[in-house]
Amino acid sequence: MVDDRNALMTHCWPELRRFCRERQVELVEVDLRWGISEEQSTRKETLKLCLDEIRACRPFFIGLLGERYGWIPEDESFTADLKEEQPWLKDLHGKSVTELEILHGVLNNPEMAGRAFFYFRDPKFIYQIPKENKADFLSEDSESANKQTMLKNVIRTICKIKNIPLVETYTNPQSLAPVVLEHLKTAIGKQFTLENIPDPLTCEARDHEAFAEIRRRTYIGRPTYYEILDNYCNSDGKPVVLFWDSGIGKSALIANWVEHWKKSHPDDFIFEHFIGGTSDSSDYMKIIFRLIKEIKKWTEDSFDLPKNDEEARRDFYLWLSKARLSAERKGIRFIIILDALNQLEDKDHSRVLGWLPTEPFNSNLKLITSYIDW
């Protein structure tokens, strides 16, 4: 399927990404064979990693099937921890990882109807392949051929019952890309209409969340660091600063901790600002204006927004106090995340941080920052 995936990469994803951005959403394509190291494969982690990625990549799923049944995980891949996490894997030894991905991504999940798409390549495609390469496109053996036939029949049945799009016998990789593009445009267009494009403030928050989401994919968590940040948010302490060398993982820690904290404190308001994460995120005045607007929106305060930089600097302390008082009344926390303060634009001596008061912060209004030594 290398040529098929490459065709999607060059003739589908760029146009679909443009289509998504018109709707203020971001397309991130993931091929389940990317990023699995030889070491992870040796440790029998391939199956777990593939299933984890399926869950992370919802809500859309594309399944491409040719004649090969694919790699069958060894029994050692079905660890006790994995079977406890994914109990549906019981008695599925001998299934290919592709079939298990399809079961996990679509067939076991009724919510995927309308968000999943299957494409079977025409078996006659083999006649277009040079003789010396045909073995890569044929079934591994008769048993694998039977399993592949059974899998396709199951998919046909489920697609008919759940009205999931299924394209059979697409002729070649070049014919696949425009069909996939049209299907995904239709599905994404229904979910994210042009009429419902969010306001600029929401868009900016989503941009920072998208930046954080990428960092969550590349982080190996350390409970000790989570505990330090948890303890700070449960205390009455002054703002906390994460101070490490560049590239050590401060942004990834913060992004993953935020997700961790939200699970147990869903009512808390978290303002995330990753300096360097968006094109104008390093301007300290834009940080002030964005935070003031978020506070006004969250508190539903009737006080007028500042009209210029001078008013914003003057009233910033007042708005932080409004956030603190509102959080106190609601019995929750308003948490401000300012990551990578060292990347602030060096104007108005902003890196000295005279614009950022620390007095309003208490048990309900929290500030978590990070920086490297200048």
N, C-alpha and C positions, 0 to 999 in steps of 0.2 A: 504493500500500500504506500510505498515511499513516493511514487509519482503522484498518487491521488492526493496525499497530504500536501505535497509541494504545490499542486495545482490550487488547492484551497489557500495556501499561504500567499501565492502570487496573484490569484485572480478572484479571490473571494474576500479574505479578511481585510485588505486595505479599503475596499469599497464599503464593506459592512462597518468598519470602524468609523468611517466618515458619516455613514448613516446614523450610527449610534450617537456620535458627538453632536449631531444636529438636535438630538433629544436630550442632551446633557447627561449621557451615560457613557461608560467606557467599556469597550470590548477587550477582554483578555482571553486569548485562545490558549488552551493547554493540550498538548499531545501527551498521552499517558506513557510514552516511552522517553520523554525528556527528563533529565535530572536524576535518573536512578544510577547511582555510582556502582562501580564494580564491588566496592566494599559492602555497600548495602545489599547488593545482590547475593554476595557470598554469605551474608548474615541472614539470608532467607527473608528479607524485608520487602521484596518486590511486591508481593500480593497486598500486604498491608498498605504500602505507599500508594498503590494504584487505587485501592478502595477509599483511602483518605482523600485523594485528589478528586475522585468522583463526588464525594460529599461537598468538598470545598468549591467545586465548579458549578454546582446547581445554580440557576434552574434550567440550563439548556444542555442538551446532550445529542451528539451525533454518533451514530454507529455505522461504520463501513465494513461490509463483509464481502470477501472473495471466496476462494475455494479452500484456503488453508484454515485449519481449525485453530492453530496457534499453540503457544507454549502452555504446557500443563504444569502447574506448580507441584513440587514434591510434597509428600505428606508432612515433611518438617516445616513447610511454610504455614501450615494450619496450626499455629501455636495455641496453647491454652488461653493466653491473653487475647489473641485475635478472635478465637471462637466465643470467648466471654463477651467481647465487644460487639461481635457480629454473629449472634446465635444462629442466623439463617444459613451459615456456612456448614452447619452440621450435615454430614452425609453427602457433601458435594465434592469429595475427593475425586480426582479424575476429570474434572471439568477444566477447560482452558481458562486462563486469566481473562481472555476476551469475553467468554460467556459469563464469568462471574462479575465482570464490570457491567455488562448489560443487565444482568439480574439486579445488581445493586443500584445501578443508575436509573433504571426505567421500570423493569418488569415487576419489581417488588415495591414500587412507589407509585400509587395511583395519581398523585399530584403531578406527575410528569406528563400526563396526557396533554397534548398541545404544545409541549416544550421539548419533545424528543422527536428525532427523525432518523429513519433507517434507509440505507442505500445498499442494494446488492449489485455487485458488478457482474456483468454478463459473462457466463463461463466461456463464451466464444472469444473473449478478449485474449485468451491464450494464443490464438492464431496470429495475433499481432506481435507476439514476443519472439525474439531470436531464439533459435533452438538451444543455444548454450545457456540461456537464462530461464528456460521454461520451468525447471524444477522449483524455482522460487515462487511460482504462481500456482503450482499444482498441490493437491492435498498430500499430506505427509504419508498417509497409508490408508488402507480401506477402513480401518476403525475410525480414524479421524474424519474421513469423508462421511461416514454414517453420522457421526456426532455433529458435523457441520450441517448436514441436511436436517437433522432433528432440531438443531438450534434455529435454523431459518424457518422451519415450520412453526415452531413455538412463537417466533417473532411475528410471523404472518397472522397467526390466530389472535395474539394480543393486540396487534395493530388494528385488526378488523373490529375487535370488541371495543377498544378504547378510542378508536378513530385516530390513531397515530399515523402520520404520514409515512408511507413506505414506497420507495421507488425501486422497482426490480429491473434488473438487466440494463443498468446504464452502460453505455458502450465503451467508454474510456475515461481517463482522468480529466481530460479537457471538457467533456460533456457533463461531468459531475459538478464542477465549480458553479456554473450559473444556476443550476437547480438548487443547490444548497443556499446560495446567496438569496434567491427569491423566497425560499421557505423561511429563512431566518429573518429576512426583512419583514415578512408578513407577521411572524410571531412577535418580534421585538416591537414592531410598529403598533400592535394591539396593546402591548403592555406599557409602552412608553410613547404616548401620543404627543404630537407637536403642541396640541392645545394645553397639555398639562406640564409643560416645561417649568421647572421650579424657578423661584425668584433668585436674583444674584446672590443673596446671602446664603440660601440653601445650597446653591451650586458650589459656592466656595467651601462650605462645610463638607460637601461631598468630595471635593477635590482633595481635601486634607485626609478624609477618611480613606479615599482610594490610595493615597500615599502610605497611610498606615497599614492598609490591607496587604500591600506588597511586602512590607517589612515583617508581617506576621508569618509569611510563607518561609522565611529564611532564618528563623530564630529557634534555638534550642533553649527552652526555658530553664531558669534556675529558681527554685522556690524561695531561696534566701532573699533574692532581690525583690520578688513579689511581696515577701513578708515585710521588708523594710518600707516599701511604699504603702502597704496596707496599714502598718502601724502608724505611719505619718497621717494618713487620712482619718484614722480613728483617734487621733490625738488633738491637742490644742496648740501644736507647735508652729513655729515660723515656717515660711516657704522652704522647700527642699530643693537641693541642686544636685544633679548627677554630673560628676566631674570625672571624665575619662579621656584617654587619648582618642584621636580620630580613628574611625573605622572599627572601634571595639564593640559596637552594637547598642549604643544608647537609644537611638530611634527605634530599633527593633524591640528593645526592652519596654520602652514606653508604650508602643503600639500594642504589644501583647498584654502588658499589664492592664491597659484600658479595657481590652476585651474581657480579661479575667475579672476586673472590678465590676463591670456592667452586669455580669451574670448574677452576682450576689447583691448588687445595689442598682436595680433597674430604674429607680426613681431619681437617682442623682443626675444632675446636669453636668456634662463634661464638654468643655470647650477645648478642642484640639487644634493647635497651630504648629505645623512643622515648617520652620523657617528653612527655605530652600526647596520646599516640597512643591510650590507653585511659582509661577513667573514673578509675582509681585509680593511674595510672602515675607520678604526681608526688609520691607519698609515699616519702621516702627509706628508711623502714624496710621498706616493701614491696619496694623494690628489693633491699635487703640480704637479706631472707628469700627472695625469688625466686632470687637468684643463689646463695645457699647451697644451696637445694634442688636447683638445676640441677647444682651442683658435686658434691653427694652422689650424685645420680642418675648423673652421668657417670663419676665415679670409683668408684662402687659401694662407697663408704666406709661402715664400720660405726659410725662415731662418731654419737652421737645429735644430732638437730637441736636448735637452741636452743628453749627453752620460752617465752621472752618477749623483749621488746625489749632489755633489759639484757644478757641472755646473747648475743643476736645481735650487738650492737655489740662486746661483749667478744671474741667468737670469730670475727668477720669476717676479721681478718687471718689467722687459722689456716686458715680455709677457702680463702682466696685462695692461701695457700701450698700447700695440698693440690692445688689445680688446677694450680699451676705445676709441682710435683714430678711429678704424673701426666703432664702434657704433656711434660716432659723425658724421662720413661721411654719414652713412646710415640714420641718424636722428632717431635712435631707442636706446634701452637700452640693455646692457649686464648685467644681474642680476645673482649674485653668491649667492647661498643658502648653508650655512654650518650649519647644524643642530646638536646640542648636542656636542659642542666643549669640554665639560667636559669629554666626553668619549674617547678623544684622548689617544693613548698609551703614557705612560709617559716615553718618550725617547728623548734625546737631548733637554730636557726642553721644549718640544713642547707645553705644556699647557700654557706656558708663552706667547706664540703666537709671539715670535720674528721673526718667519719665515713668518708672514702674514703682509705685508706692508699695511698701510692705505692711503698713499699719493696719489696713482693713482685714487682713487674713487672720482667721481663727479656726475653730473647730468646724464651722459650716462653710467657710470660704477658703479653699485650698489652692496653692500654687506649686506646681511641679515644673522645674526647668532643667535644662541640660546645657553644657557648653564644654569646649576644650580650651586650654590655655592659649591666650593670644600672644 
